[in-house]
Amino acid sequence: MKTKTWIILFAALAVLLAALSAWTLFWGSGHVVQLVQDGTVLREIDLNRVTDEETFTVAAPSGGSNTVTVQHGRICVSAADCPDQICVHRGWLTAGTPIVCAPHRLVIRTAR
Amino acid sequence: MRKIVFAVGLLALLLLAGCAEQENSVDFFAMDTYLSIRAYGADDTLLQACKTRVESLEKKLSVTEEGSEIFALNENGQAALSPETAALLEDALALCEKTDGALDVTVYPVVRAWGFTTGEHRVPTDAEIETLLQLVDYRKVLLSELLASVPDGMMLDLGSVAKGYAGDCICALLRDRGVKSAILDLGGNVQVVGTKPNGKPWKVAVRAPEGEEYLGILDAQDEAVVTSGGYERFFIDENGVKRCHIMNPETGCPAESGLASVTVVGQSGTTCDGLSTALFVMGREGAEAFWRAHGGFEMLLLSEDGTLFITPELSERFEAGNYPLEVICP
């Protein structure tokens, strides 16, 4: 009886852990990205659902704009008329570090 | 049965302990960059206080914002500074001195002439650079108590240390309020408070110049990790030469020292910030000589041909990516 209870307890724990890791693997880690302008989320994109390349423009309230390119699984700022071009030089988004265009107050980051 | 209850109770306690210090974060634009603060056990009020602190610093230190103390100093040739700005200026001038002018807080007119402040990039003529260089000399900045003065036409800019100083201020504020675990990213300057909540060091990724890659991952605890590189702000001139935004105060031209980036690790964000710029200008040999002579910090240099040079202590807590790594002899 005692051993049986332990087995059940550990089995339950193992199932729970497996479910949790599966969840983080498939839903938790960042393929959903957010385009944020000065704190407001403009758009959310699930990069895994992107099939055809898409390019669109995000206008900055202060004037100027950033051209964003989205492909299956990845996103970048492909052109911009900001003075420093840091967002363009940055290339494709990687987990952890967002793409930032400070002059246009635009951030592209993985959704939390 | 009793044992099971005990085990379940213990598990619940562990889970609860894990939840006690909740993660909270804030991100915002200030100081021409994007700042994000992630802290454990900090409430919204505290994070808001951090944001306000940075914004008030920017109002004092900005070189372009009318009404800032630095703006007034540049405009009038002299100004009465707040104790905080005066103390930061004193620290910055000491760094200029220590690096023998590889860092110079008066190089701003040259940076402006190359168009890095406006985005209208251009290569100034030799004569123009020659004239501007006469306005570049940190030794001519005078500070007596709170009164600062600069010669006519000279412009002071604390941008090379301001982000690091802002990081130091935020860390101090968080520590004061009992936060034991936090990580700050101030436009590429990373500063950490304590360790991760689980007691392990923070993992700080050092960015590589080439787009998506990392140079490697660094274990960090209660310190600043600041990287300066020529890969973020640059332009290509008419002759196809890449011109980066880090100026050599001696030549009045973008630094061409054979380094692609410099990462400095140490206690003070202000010092790391200023040193990363200075060591980039000095180049590998100069940086190694400086480190041997002064110490007190760790560094990671990436040469333009893709080799990493690292100080011995740092090499023990750095996991390199795809770059060959050489340990610098003490």
Interface residues (C-beta under 8 A of the other chain):
Chain A: T5 W6 L9 D38 G39 C82 P83 D84 Q85 I86 H89 R90 G91 W92 T94 G96 T97 P98 V100 A102 P103 R105 V107
Chain B: I4 A7 D27 F28 F29 D32 T33 Y34 F116 T118 G119 E120 D185 G187 A205 R207 E210 G211 E212 Y231 E232 R233 F234 F235
